[in-house]
């Protein structure tokens, strides 16, 4: 039963599996073409030392060990009964099919792991990899996550993404043609993007027919080029109320069939420079819920085909 005014991923999983299901992030030792010299060596300007968003992972353990360790945490913290292995760090299709098969198969041997989430760049999805992921999706609950980040090429250039938006469009179309569930990442608050421009990205997600979305506020992380820009005063971050209101506006424009995987990002206490208010994740989620309730609104009320 849906408990939010938007189509929450947690509700979808509970409906599907009949219990609390939690994602467990793993680090499979991948790198990225934007770091190994294939495209560039510095990476995206927001990406930290272990890949964007990857904190608290036991990198001294193999995939099986990381998942077993994560299961204990998730059982204790959330009383979860089932789990999804989340291949999160860096670019998780940036290897041969044989290597991917070895890693994904290991994850699926872990008891109570009922699915996979594979996060990658849209320029790292060769057809043979999509063919394999399509086969895998017939055997387990699977989501493919693509780092769209923004639909504006000037912003993609600014963040040193090293691909354009057409690359994302092509990746989504090819993944959908393989019958895959596609979740896209979008960053709200990139330098130079107006509120109207950010909201227009909801329409682009609708047009592409994606199945899920992760919304991230712009985080400033230690050791990144973005942190240097922030210290120089060339980058600013949103305040909490503005971000919550923007998310609600975004949700109102989003196709109601699209599953909401995330509404705010996790910066990590030891690495976050700004905004520090983002560390209180549940306060932000409660603020978004309260604003949706105050408006009497729901995901998709402004959606039109």
Secondary structure by P-SEA (a helix, b strand, c coil): ccccccccaaaaaaaacccbbbbbbbbcccccccccccccccccccccccccccccccccccaaaaaaaaaaaaaaaccccbbbbcccccccccccaaaaaaaaaaaaacccccbbbbbbccccccaaaaaaaaaaaaccbbbbbbccccccaaaaaaacccccaaaaaaaaaaaaaaccbbbbbbbcccccccaaaaaaaaaaaaaacccbbbbbccccccccaaaaaaaaccbbbbcaaaaaaaaaaaaaaccccccccccccccccccccccccccaaaaaaaaaaaaaaaacccccccccc
